Amino acid sequence: MSIVSTRRPRIVVVGSIVFDCVAKADRLPRKGETVLGRSFGMFSGGKGANQAVQAARLGAEVYMVGRVGQDSLADHVLKNLKAGGVDTRYIKQDPSVATGACGIHVDAAGDNTIVIVPEANLACSPEDVDAAREVLASADILLCQFEIAMPTVAYALDVAAELGVRVVLNPAPAQPASTGLCSRATVLTPNETEAELLAGVPLPSGESNARASSDWEIEVSSRLLGMGPQAVVITLGNRGAYLANGAGGRLIPAYQVSPVDVTAAGDAFNGALAVAMAESREMTQAIAFANAAGALATTRAGSQPSLATRREVEDFLRNAVVVS
């Protein structure tokens, strides 16, 4: 008689927690220009927090490690994390720093520019990771980004390696000095801009969104694999995601949607990918699932409010049409 485990996937996120201020306008302002906006909203955000909420909405047991201040913004973001199903016991409230904040401009096509002020996120320390060591030891996936202090990211990756926990590393925002951390990832998930910076290979002008499996993707993924991760997944916006591993490389196409706000698409993708990997899905299937979550996130405004539930993702996939 076989015994089937009913335990939910367990994911630990070590990352950023930010209060987002989102201004929408018909177009993004040029340097030195003021444009008239159409709407303004305030939301909980931060790459780490967004990815944690996405994973929780997809049914995972999610623990967040991070720091916020002792201020009204912290009250807001912690309330939203808890409402999203994230366990916040390992988030430290630090009275010496302010909660991180972010300014986001979104145009009519859903494209954006983002400026983040990390504040408390840079105070997140190895001691915070150690406080969560017990739950990390039983995790299926550690999910990290680059919006907190880099020594803390490095320490979290070392602890994961020590404990035998797989790592999804989203190298955002990418930094040239961060290439050494890529070797510690099970799966490395840069977008095009981040992949360009990490690999040192410029995007081909006018071609990056026109070719399904370009020479650029092949060269960049090869260089990134050479840094040591088991797999590289380059997210390509409305084209999908390019997977490269020991078996070669291939494009997993995106799904057709009408985007409203792409702010949280990458975070939705990473949270969903972590869940799919924790559920032992084959990698191309995991990426297709993550593509669906990312696509749905572009159809709603805001960061965490745009993140879909498992039922929504599964319903979407029943009738989804891939981009040709």
Backbone hydrogen bonds in HBPLUS format (Angstrom, degrees):
<---DONOR---> <-ACCEPTOR-->    atom                        ^
c    i                          cat <-CA-CA->   ^        H-A-AA   ^      H-
h    n   atom  resd res      DA  || num        DHA   H-A  angle D-A-AA Bond
n    s   type  num  typ     dist DA aas  dist angle  dist       angle   num
A0061-GLU N   A0009-PRO O   2.71 MM  52  5.95 168.5  1.72 170.9 174.4     1
A0140-ASP N   A0010-ARG O   2.78 MM 130  5.36 163.1  1.80 144.3 150.1     2
A0011-ILE N   A0061-GLU O   2.88 MM  50  6.20 162.5  1.91 157.9 163.0     3
A0063-TYR N   A0011-ILE O   2.99 MM  52  6.46 156.5  2.05 156.7 164.0     4
A0012-VAL N   A0141-ILE O   3.08 MM 129  6.49 163.5  2.10 163.2 167.2     5
A0143-LEU N   A0012-VAL O   2.89 MM 131  6.24 163.1  1.92 159.5 163.8     6
A0013-VAL N   A0063-TYR O   2.85 MM  50  6.21 167.5  1.87 168.5 172.8     7
A0065-VAL N   A0013-VAL O   2.77 MM  52  6.05 161.3  1.81 169.5 169.3     8
A0014-VAL N   A0143-LEU O   3.11 MM 129  6.43 152.1  2.19 154.9 163.3     9
A0015-GLY N   A0065-VAL O   3.16 MM  50  6.50 155.0  2.23 173.5 174.7    10
A0049-ALA N   A0016-SER O   2.85 MM  33  6.13 139.0  2.02 169.6 176.2    11
A0018-VAL N   A0045-GLY O   2.85 MM  27  4.83 172.1  1.86 120.3 117.6    12
A0045-GLY N   A0018-VAL O   2.59 MM  27  4.83 150.6  1.67 171.7 160.9    13
A0019-PHE N   A0100-GLY O   2.92 MM  81  6.23 156.3  1.98 133.0 137.8    14
A0102-CYS N   A0019-PHE O   2.94 MM  83  6.09 141.6  2.09 158.0 151.2    15
A0020-ASP N   A0043-PHE O   2.66 MM  23  5.02 152.7  1.73 162.8 167.0    16
A0043-PHE N   A0020-ASP O   2.91 MM  23  5.02 157.1  1.96 137.9 145.6    17
A0021-CYS N   A0102-CYS O   2.85 MM  81  6.06 150.8  1.94 156.0 164.9    18
A0104-ILE N   A0021-CYS O   2.88 MM  83  6.10 164.2  1.90 165.9 164.5    19
A0022-VAL N   A0041-GLY O   2.79 MM  19  5.16 174.0  1.79 163.2 164.6    20
A0041-GLY N   A0022-VAL O   2.88 MM  19  5.16 153.3  1.95 144.8 153.5    21
A0023-ALA N   A0104-ILE O   2.87 MM  81  6.24 166.3  1.89 170.3 172.2    22
A0106-VAL N   A0023-ALA O   2.93 MM  83  6.28 156.3  1.99 155.0 159.9    23
A0024-LYS N   A0039-SER O   2.94 MM  15  5.27 169.5  1.95 150.1 152.2    24
A0038-ARG N   A0024-LYS O   2.55 MM  14  5.49 162.7  1.58 146.8 153.1    25
A0025-ALA N   A0106-VAL O   2.93 MM  81  6.30 159.5  1.97 166.0 171.6    26
A0108-ALA N   A0026-ASP O   3.18 MM  82  4.67 169.1  2.19 109.7 109.3    27
A0033-GLU N   A0030-ARG O   2.95 MM   3  5.29 161.2  1.99 139.2 137.4    28
A0050-ASN N   A0046-GLY O   2.81 MM   4  5.92 169.9  1.82 166.4 169.6    29
A0051-GLN N   A0047-LYS O   2.98 MM   4  6.06 165.0  2.00 149.6 153.8    30
A0052-ALA N   A0048-GLY O   2.93 MM   4  6.12 149.2  2.03 145.9 155.2    31
A0053-VAL N   A0049-ALA O   2.94 MM   4  6.18 163.6  1.96 154.4 157.7    32
A0054-GLN N   A0050-ASN O   2.94 MM   4  6.18 161.7  1.97 151.1 156.5    33
A0055-ALA N   A0051-GLN O   3.04 MM   4  6.20 163.2  2.07 143.7 148.0    34
A0056-ALA N   A0052-ALA O   2.97 MM   4  6.22 157.3  2.02 149.2 155.7    35
A0057-ARG N   A0053-VAL O   2.86 MM   4  6.07 158.9  1.90 154.0 159.4    36
A0058-LEU N   A0054-GLN O   3.13 MM   4  6.34 130.0  2.39 140.6 153.3    37
A0058-LEU N   A0055-ALA O   3.21 MM   3  5.18 136.6  2.41  93.6 105.7    38
A0060-ALA N   A0055-ALA O   3.10 MM   5  5.62 160.4  2.14 150.1 144.7    39
A0059-GLY N   A0056-ALA O   2.94 MM   3  5.16 159.6  1.98 109.9 113.9    40
A0310-ARG N   A0057-ARG O   3.15 MM 253  6.42 135.2  2.36 146.4 134.2    41
A0087-ASP N   A0062-VAL O   2.91 MM  25  6.08 172.8  1.91 160.5 160.3    42
A0064-MET N   A0087-ASP O   3.13 MM  23  6.29 166.8  2.15 173.3 169.3    43
A0092-LYS N   A0066-GLY O   2.94 MM  26  6.39 154.5  2.01 158.3 152.8    44
A0068-VAL N   A0092-LYS O   3.01 MM  24  6.38 157.2  2.06 157.6 161.4    45
A0094-ASP N   A0068-VAL O   2.80 MM  26  6.11 169.7  1.81 158.5 159.1    46
A0074-ALA N   A0071-ASP O   3.11 MM   3  5.33 121.0  2.48 100.0 113.9    47
A0075-ASP N   A0071-ASP O   3.19 MM   4  6.61 155.1  2.25 149.0 155.7    48
A0076-HIS N   A0072-SER O   3.14 MM   4  6.40 154.6  2.20 143.8 149.8    49
A0077-VAL N   A0073-LEU O   2.98 MM   4  6.29 168.0  1.99 157.0 158.7    50
A0078-LEU N   A0074-ALA O   2.93 MM   4  5.94 167.0  1.94 156.1 159.9    51
A0079-LYS N   A0075-ASP O   3.09 MM   4  6.07 156.4  2.15 139.5 146.3    52
A0080-ASN N   A0076-HIS O   3.10 MM   4  6.34 156.2  2.16 147.2 153.4    53
A0081-LEU N   A0077-VAL O   2.96 MM   4  6.17 152.1  2.03 145.4 153.0    54
A0082-LYS N   A0078-LEU O   3.03 MM   4  6.23 166.8  2.04 152.2 155.2    55
A0083-ALA N   A0079-LYS O   2.95 MM   4  6.14 156.7  2.00 144.0 151.3    56
A0084-GLY N   A0080-ASN O   2.90 MM   4  6.03 135.9  2.10 137.5 149.1    57
A0084-GLY N   A0081-LEU O   3.10 MM   3  4.99 125.4  2.41  91.2 105.8    58
A0086-VAL N   A0081-LEU O   3.01 MM   5  5.39 164.0  2.03 153.5 148.7    59
A0085-GLY N   A0082-LYS O   3.02 MM   3  5.21 161.5  2.06 107.4 112.8    60
A0091-ILE N   A0088-THR O   3.00 MM   3  5.41 161.4  2.04 124.6 123.7    61
A0097-VAL N   A0094-ASP O   3.48 MM   3  6.05 173.9  2.49 116.8 118.6    62
A0120-ALA N   A0098-ALA O   2.90 MM  22  5.67 140.5  2.06 166.0 178.6    63
A0101-ALA N   A0117-VAL O   3.06 MM  16  5.34 156.9  2.11 149.7 153.6    64
A0117-VAL N   A0101-ALA O   2.77 MM  16  5.34 177.8  1.77 169.5 169.1    65
A0103-GLY N   A0115-VAL O   2.84 MM  12  5.27 162.7  1.87 158.8 161.9    66
A0115-VAL N   A0103-GLY O   2.95 MM  12  5.27 158.6  2.00 152.7 159.4    67
A0105-HIS N   A0113-THR O   2.99 MM   8  5.36 164.8  2.02 155.5 160.5    68
A0113-THR N   A0105-HIS O   3.01 MM   8  5.36 143.3  2.15 142.3 152.5    69
A0107-ASP N   A0111-ASP O   2.88 MM   4  5.58 160.1  1.92 158.1 164.9    70
A0110-GLY N   A0107-ASP O   2.94 MM   3  5.33 160.2  1.98 113.7 120.1    71
A0262-VAL N   A0110-GLY O   2.99 MM 152  5.50 165.7  2.01 143.8 141.2    72
A0121-ASN N   A0118-PRO O   3.04 MM   3  5.20 157.9  2.09 134.4 127.6    73
A0122-LEU N   A0119-GLU O   3.06 MM   3  5.96 150.3  2.15 126.9 132.2    74
A0123-ALA N   A0120-ALA O   2.89 MM   3  5.16 150.3  1.98 107.7 117.5    75
A0124-CYS N   A0121-ASN O   3.28 MM   3  5.43 159.1  2.33 101.8 108.0    76
A0128-ASP N   A0125-SER O   2.92 MM   3  5.27 131.9  2.16 106.2 118.7    77
A0129-VAL N   A0125-SER O   3.36 MM   4  6.87 147.5  2.47 143.6 152.2    78
A0129-VAL N   A0126-PRO O   3.07 MM   3  5.01 117.6  2.47  93.0 108.3    79
A0130-ASP N   A0126-PRO O   2.88 MM   4  6.23 158.2  1.93 152.3 158.5    80
A0131-ALA N   A0127-GLU O   3.03 MM   4  6.24 145.2  2.15 141.0 149.4    81
A0132-ALA N   A0129-VAL O   2.97 MM   3  5.34 142.3  2.12 107.0 117.9    82
A0133-ARG N   A0130-ASP O   3.07 MM   3  4.92 167.0  2.08 108.3 110.0    83
A0136-LEU N   A0132-ALA O   2.94 MM   4  6.09 156.7  2.00 156.5 164.1    84
A0137-ALA N   A0133-ARG O   2.90 MM   4  6.03 142.6  2.04 146.3 154.7    85
A0138-SER N   A0135-VAL O   3.18 MM   3  5.45 143.6  2.32 102.0 111.7    86
A0139-ALA N   A0136-LEU O   3.10 MM   3  4.94 166.6  2.12 105.4 108.6    87
A0142-LEU N   A0166-ARG O   2.84 MM  24  6.23 154.6  1.90 156.3 164.9    88
A0168-VAL N   A0142-LEU O   2.89 MM  26  6.25 162.0  1.93 162.4 168.3    89
A0144-CYS N   A0168-VAL O   3.12 MM  24  6.56 160.6  2.16 160.7 166.2    90
A0170-ASN N   A0144-CYS O   2.89 MM  26  6.09 174.6  1.89 160.6 158.9    91
A0146-PHE N   A0172-ALA O   2.95 MM  26  5.13 152.1  2.03 132.9 131.4    92
A0152-THR N   A0149-ALA O   3.00 MM   3  5.44 130.8  2.24 109.1 122.0    93
A0153-VAL N   A0149-ALA O   3.17 MM   4  6.61 151.0  2.26 147.4 156.1    94
A0154-ALA N   A0150-MET O   2.89 MM   4  6.16 168.0  1.91 159.4 161.8    95
A0155-TYR N   A0151-PRO O   2.96 MM   4  6.11 151.6  2.05 136.4 144.3    96
A0156-ALA N   A0152-THR O   2.91 MM   4  6.13 160.3  1.95 149.1 154.0    97
A0157-LEU N   A0153-VAL O   2.98 MM   4  6.27 156.7  2.03 153.4 159.6    98
A0158-ASP N   A0154-ALA O   2.97 MM   4  6.24 149.0  2.07 144.2 153.0    99
A0159-VAL N   A0155-TYR O   2.91 MM   4  6.22 158.8  1.96 154.4 159.6   100
A0160-ALA N   A0156-ALA O   2.96 MM   4  6.20 158.2  2.01 146.4 152.5   101
A0161-ALA N   A0157-LEU O   3.00 MM   4  6.22 156.1  2.06 143.9 150.0   102
A0162-GLU N   A0158-ASP O   2.93 MM   4  6.20 157.5  1.98 148.6 154.9   103
A0163-LEU N   A0159-VAL O   2.93 MM   4  6.16 148.2  2.03 147.9 156.4   104
A0164-GLY N   A0160-ALA O   2.85 MM   4  5.89 113.3  2.30 139.5 156.2   105
A0165-VAL N   A0160-ALA O   2.86 MM   5  4.87 164.6  1.88 144.3 145.1   106
A0164-GLY N   A0161-ALA O   3.26 MM   3  5.03 149.2  2.36  94.3 103.3   107
A0186-THR N   A0167-VAL O   2.93 MM  19  4.97 142.9  2.07 126.2 137.9   108
A0187-VAL N   A0167-VAL O   3.02 MM  20  6.47 158.0  2.07 161.8 166.6   109
A0169-LEU N   A0187-VAL O   2.93 MM  18  6.27 164.5  1.95 167.5 172.2   110
A0189-THR N   A0169-LEU O   2.95 MM  20  6.18 163.1  1.98 152.6 153.7   111
A0172-ALA N   A0170-ASN O   2.72 MM   2  5.65 138.1  1.89 112.3  98.3   112
A0178-SER N   A0175-GLN O   2.86 MM   3  5.32 162.4  1.89 119.7 125.5   113
A0181-LEU N   A0178-SER O   2.96 MM   3  5.61 151.7  2.05 119.5 127.4   114
A0182-CYS N   A0179-THR O   3.12 MM   3  5.44 147.7  2.23 106.9 116.0   115
A0184-ARG N   A0181-LEU O   3.00 MM   3  5.65 158.5  2.05 118.5 125.0   116
A0185-ALA N   A0182-CYS O   3.19 MM   3  5.51 168.4  2.20 113.6 116.4   117
A0230-GLN N   A0186-THR O   3.13 MM  44  5.08 124.0  2.46 112.7 127.3   118
A0231-ALA N   A0186-THR O   3.08 MM  45  6.45 131.4  2.32 144.8 158.2   119
A0188-LEU N   A0231-ALA O   2.99 MM  43  6.38 161.0  2.03 149.6 153.4   120
A0233-VAL N   A0188-LEU O   2.81 MM  45  6.11 166.9  1.82 169.0 171.0   121
A0235-THR N   A0190-PRO O   2.97 MM  45  6.41 152.5  2.04 144.4 150.9   122
A0195-ALA N   A0191-ASN O   2.83 MM   4  5.96 159.6  1.87 156.8 163.2   123
A0196-GLU N   A0192-GLU O   2.89 MM   4  6.05 155.5  1.95 147.9 154.5   124
A0197-LEU N   A0193-THR O   3.11 MM   4  6.38 158.3  2.16 145.8 150.7   125
A0198-LEU N   A0194-GLU O   2.93 MM   4  6.10 170.0  1.94 154.0 157.0   126
A0199-ALA N   A0195-ALA O   2.90 MM   4  5.84 163.7  1.92 149.3 154.1   127
A0200-GLY N   A0196-GLU O   2.85 MM   4  5.56 132.7  2.08 135.4 147.2   128
A0207-GLU N   A0204-PRO O   3.21 MM   3  5.55 168.4  2.23 126.2 127.8   129
A0210-ALA N   A0207-GLU O   2.94 MM   3  5.11 167.6  1.95 117.5 120.9   130
A0218-ILE N   A0214-SER O   3.23 MM   4  6.59 159.4  2.27 148.5 153.9   131
A0219-GLU N   A0215-ASP O   2.89 MM   4  6.09 166.6  1.90 154.8 158.2   132
A0220-VAL N   A0216-TRP O   2.83 MM   4  5.92 172.8  1.83 159.1 161.6   133
A0221-SER N   A0217-GLU O   2.93 MM   4  5.83 163.6  1.96 142.2 147.7   134
A0222-SER N   A0218-ILE O   3.07 MM   4  6.08 148.9  2.17 138.0 146.6   135
A0223-ARG N   A0219-GLU O   3.02 MM   4  6.31 156.2  2.08 148.8 154.7   136
A0224-LEU N   A0220-VAL O   2.90 MM   4  6.18 160.7  1.93 155.3 161.0   137
A0225-LEU N   A0221-SER O   2.84 MM   4  5.98 157.8  1.89 146.3 152.5   138
A0226-GLY N   A0222-SER O   3.03 MM   4  6.20 141.8  2.18 137.5 147.9   139
A0227-MET N   A0224-LEU O   2.98 MM   3  5.24 153.0  2.06 104.8 113.4   140
A0228-GLY N   A0225-LEU O   3.00 MM   3  5.55 162.1  2.04 113.6 119.4   141
A0232-VAL N   A0244-ALA O   2.85 MM  12  5.19 163.3  1.87 156.8 162.1   142
A0244-ALA N   A0232-VAL O   2.85 MM  12  5.19 155.5  1.91 157.8 162.5   143
A0234-ILE N   A0242-TYR O   2.89 MM   8  5.07 156.1  1.95 147.3 147.6   144
A0242-TYR N   A0234-ILE O   2.83 MM   8  5.07 160.7  1.87 143.4 146.9   145
A0236-LEU N   A0240-GLY O   2.73 MM   4  5.20 166.8  1.75 157.8 155.3   146
A0239-ARG N   A0236-LEU O   3.19 MM   3  5.37 161.9  2.23 120.2 124.2   147
A0240-GLY N   A0237-GLY O   3.24 MM   3  5.84 148.3  2.34 115.3 122.3   148
A0254-ALA N   A0239-ARG O   3.13 MM  15  5.24 138.2  2.31 104.1 104.6   149
A0241-ALA N   A0252-ILE O   3.00 MM  11  5.35 158.8  2.05 144.9 151.6   150
A0252-ILE N   A0241-ALA O   2.77 MM  11  5.35 174.5  1.77 166.5 168.4   151
A0243-LEU N   A0250-ARG O   2.85 MM   7  5.45 159.4  1.89 171.4 164.8   152
A0250-ARG N   A0243-LEU O   2.88 MM   7  5.45 148.4  1.98 149.1 159.3   153
A0245-ASN N   A0248-GLY O   2.91 MM   3  5.49 160.2  1.95 156.6 161.9   154
A0248-GLY N   A0245-ASN O   3.01 MM   3  5.49 168.9  2.02 120.2 123.5   155
A0323-VAL N   A0254-ALA O   2.79 MM  69  5.59 157.7  1.84 142.7 144.8   156
A0256-GLN N   A0321-VAL O   2.76 MM  65  5.72 165.9  1.78 176.4 177.4   157
A0260-VAL N   A0298-THR O   2.52 MM  38  5.67 174.4  1.52 167.0 164.9   158
A0261-ASP N   A0298-THR O   3.08 MM  37  4.99 159.8  2.12 129.9 136.4   159
A0265-ALA N   A0262-VAL O   3.14 MM   3  5.30 163.7  2.17 113.0 118.1   160
A0268-ALA N   A0264-ALA O   2.83 MM   4  6.01 160.6  1.87 159.0 164.6   161
A0269-PHE N   A0265-ALA O   2.95 MM   4  6.19 157.8  2.00 147.6 153.7   162
A0270-ASN N   A0266-GLY O   3.00 MM   4  6.27 163.2  2.03 149.0 152.5   163
A0271-GLY N   A0267-ASP O   2.93 MM   4  6.10 168.1  1.95 155.1 158.2   164
A0272-ALA N   A0268-ALA O   2.97 MM   4  6.04 162.4  2.00 149.1 154.4   165
A0273-LEU N   A0269-PHE O   2.80 MM   4  5.96 153.9  1.87 149.9 158.1   166
A0274-ALA N   A0270-ASN O   3.01 MM   4  6.16 160.7  2.05 147.9 152.1   167
A0275-VAL N   A0271-GLY O   3.20 MM   4  6.47 155.1  2.27 142.0 148.2   168
A0276-ALA N   A0272-ALA O   2.90 MM   4  6.15 167.9  1.92 154.8 157.9   169
A0277-MET N   A0273-LEU O   2.87 MM   4  6.06 158.2  1.92 152.5 158.3   170
A0278-ALA N   A0274-ALA O   2.95 MM   4  6.10 155.5  2.01 143.3 150.5   171
A0279-GLU N   A0275-VAL O   2.97 MM   4  6.24 133.9  2.18 143.4 156.2   172
A0281-ARG N   A0276-ALA O   3.07 MM   5  5.62 167.9  2.09 158.9 157.4   173
A0280-SER N   A0277-MET O   2.87 MM   3  4.97 156.5  1.93 110.0 113.8   174
A0285-GLN N   A0282-GLU O   3.00 MM   3  5.37 118.6  2.39 108.3 123.7   175
A0286-ALA N   A0282-GLU O   2.83 MM   4  6.07 152.0  1.91 154.6 164.0   176
A0287-ILE N   A0283-MET O   2.95 MM   4  6.19 155.6  2.01 150.2 155.7   177
A0288-ALA N   A0284-THR O   3.01 MM   4  6.21 154.1  2.08 140.8 147.9   178
A0289-PHE N   A0285-GLN O   3.00 MM   4  6.22 156.1  2.06 146.5 152.4   179
A0290-ALA N   A0286-ALA O   2.95 MM   4  6.22 155.8  2.01 143.7 150.8   180
A0291-ASN N   A0287-ILE O   2.71 MM   4  5.94 152.7  1.78 151.2 159.1   181
A0292-ALA N   A0288-ALA O   3.10 MM   4  6.35 148.1  2.21 140.8 148.2   182
A0293-ALA N   A0289-PHE O   3.15 MM   4  6.56 157.3  2.21 148.1 153.4   183
A0294-GLY N   A0290-ALA O   2.89 MM   4  6.12 161.6  1.92 152.9 158.3   184
A0295-ALA N   A0291-ASN O   2.85 MM   4  6.01 154.8  1.91 146.0 153.0   185
A0296-LEU N   A0292-ALA O   3.01 MM   4  6.23 165.2  2.03 152.2 155.3   186
A0297-ALA N   A0293-ALA O   3.10 MM   4  6.29 149.9  2.19 143.7 151.7   187
A0298-THR N   A0295-ALA O   3.12 MM   3  5.48 143.5  2.25 105.7 115.7   188
A0299-THR N   A0296-LEU O   3.06 MM   3  5.43 159.6  2.10 112.0 118.6   189
A0306-SER N   A0303-SER O   3.09 MM   3  5.56 148.1  2.20 110.9 120.2   190
A0307-LEU N   A0304-GLN O   3.22 MM   3  5.46 165.2  2.24 113.0 117.5   191
A0313-VAL N   A0309-THR O   3.02 MM   4  6.34 158.3  2.07 151.1 156.9   192
A0314-GLU N   A0310-ARG O   2.85 MM   4  6.08 169.3  1.86 160.1 162.8   193
A0315-ASP N   A0311-ARG O   2.85 MM   4  5.97 159.1  1.89 148.9 155.1   194
A0316-PHE N   A0312-GLU O   2.93 MM   4  6.01 156.9  1.98 143.5 150.2   195
A0317-LEU N   A0313-VAL O   2.96 MM   4  6.19 156.7  2.02 149.9 155.7   196
A0318-ARG N   A0315-ASP O   3.27 MM   3  5.41 137.5  2.46  98.0 109.1   197
A0319-ASN N   A0316-PHE O   3.23 MM   3  5.87 144.3  2.36 113.6 121.1   198
A0320-ALA N   A0316-PHE O   2.98 MM   4  5.75 109.4  2.49 142.2 160.4   199
